[in-house]
Amino acid sequence: MMRIHDTPRRIPMTLFPALFLATFLSLTVPPAAGQGPEGTLHTPFPGTPLSPAAEAAVEAAKSGDPAAIRALLPFFDTEDNERLVRFVVTLKDKAAPPLIDALDDPDPRTVEVAAGLLGEVRAKQAVPKLTAFLRSDRPSRYVAAWALGEVKNPESIPVLVAALSDRNESVVKASTRALINIGRKSTPAIVSAMPSSSGCPRKAMLRALEDIEDTKAEDAILAVLESEKDPVIQAAAARALSKCGTAKSYVPLERWLLAGDVGVRVECAWSLGILIAKPAEGALRQTLEHPDPNVREWSARALENITGERVMYRDSKGKMALPYNLYR
C-alpha cells in the first residue's frame, strides 16, 4: 500500500515560478476560468529562447533600474520563466525594492510573480510586506507563505504557524512547506501551538514536524498519539514519530499497533520499522495475523527492516507474498 502524503516532500524549492508552482500548486488549486491552474505561471518548454521584447527588457534591467526590473513582471505570463528567474536572482538586492513595491499592484498576477521572486532572492527586507500579504484576504496568498519560507527569517515562524489554520488549503500547504524549510527553529512554536489545535491544523503541524525531524518534538507528538480521538490525526502522529521518535516511543507505538484503528496500526508499524524497534518484534508478529491486509503488509515490512530478513504476509487474496521494500 503506497502512502500518498498531503504535503510535498523534499522537493527542490529553487526557481519558484517555473518549478515549485508547476509541480505543487497546479495539483492543489482549482483552475480559474479561461486559464491554467491559479497559482501557476506560464512556462514554455525549458530552454525556449526569450522573445526579442523580453530580451530587450532583460538587457534594460541589467542596469538595476527599478522601473526596468518591474517591467519584467508581465513577461512571466508569456516567456520561459526559468530563464527570467535565473536572471532576476543575479540582480540580488537590486531586485528587492521594485518587487516589494509590486506587492501593492492591483493585478493579482503581478503580485503573485513579485512575491515568488522575493522568495527567490531571499529578500529579508520584504518580510513585513509578505507577512501583511499572507494575513490579508487577497488572492494567491500562498505565495507569500512560500516566500517567507525561502527567506527563513525566524520572525516569520509565528505567522506561518497561525496560517496552518487558514481556510485556504493552498495557504496551509505552502505554510507547512515553509515551516519545514525553516527547519528546527520552527519546532518550539509548533509544539507550543499543538495542544490548542485540532483537525486539519493539527494534522499540518504533525506533517511539518515529521519532515523537520526534531526529537525535541517527541513528547508533544506522543501526547497527540495518546489523547487524539480522530484516528486520522492519531495516525499522523504515529507517522511523525518515525522521524521525531526515540526509544521512548517504542512502547506507545506498540500499544497502538495492537489497539488502534487500522490506519493508526499501519502508521505505527511504519514508524516502528523506521526506528528499528527490536522490542516491538513480538507485537509486529501478532499483527501479521490482523484481519486487515494493509496492517499485515506493513507489519511484514517493518519486521524486515528490524530483522534484516524478508518476511512474508498473507495478502488480500489469502496468498503468502513478500512486500515491496520501501525503507531502502
C-alpha positions, 0 to 999 in steps of 0.5 A: 500500500503506497502512502500518498502524503498531503504535503510535498516532500523534499522537493527542490524549492529553487526557481519558484515560478517555473518549478515549485508552482508547476509541480505543487500548486497546479495539483492543489488549486482549482483552475480559474476560468479561461486559464491554467491552474491559479497559482501557476505561471506560464512556462514554455518548454525549458530552454525556449529562447526569450522573445526579442521584447523580453530580451530587450527588457532583460538587457534594460534591467541589467542596469538595476533600474527599478522601473526596468526590473518591474517591467519584467513582471508581465513577461512571466505570463508569456516567456520561459520563466526559468530563464527570467528567474535565473536572471532576476536572482543575479540582480540580488538586492537590486531586485528587492525594492521594485518587487516589494513595491509590486506587492501593492499592484492591483493585478493579482498576477503581478503580485503573485510573480513579485512575491515568488521572486522575493522568495527567490532572492531571499529578500529579508527586507520584504518580510513585513510586506509578505507577512501583511500579504499572507494575513490579508484576504487577497488572492494567491496568498500562498505565495507569500507563505512560500516566500517567507519560507525561502527567506527563513527569517525566524520572525516569520515562524509565528505567522506561518504557524497561525496560517496552518489554520487558514481556510485556504488549503493552498495557504496551509500547504505552502505554510507547512512547506515553509515551516519545514524549510525553516527547519528546527527553529520552527519546532518550539512554536509548533509544539507550543501551538499543538495542544490548542489545535485540532483537525486539519491544523493539527494534522499540518503541524504533525506533517511539518514536524515529521519532515523537520525531524526534531526529537525535541518534538517527541513528547508533544507528538506522543501526547497527540498519539495518546489523547487524539480521538480522530484516528486520522490525526492519531495516525499522523502522529504515529507517522511523525514519530518515525522521524521525531521518535526515540526509544521512548516511543517504542512502547506507545507505538506498540500499544497502538499497533495492537489497539488502534484503528487500522490506519493508526496500526499501519502508521505505527508499524511504519514508524516502528520499522523506521526506528528499528524497534527490536522490542516491538518484534513480538507485537509486529508478529501478532499483527501479521495475523490482523484481519486487515491486509494493509496492517499485515503488509506493513507489519511484514515490512517493518519486521524486515527492516528490524530483522534484516530478513524478508518476511512474508504476509498473507495478502488480500487474496489469502496468498503468502507474498513478500512486500515491496521494500520501501525503507531502502 
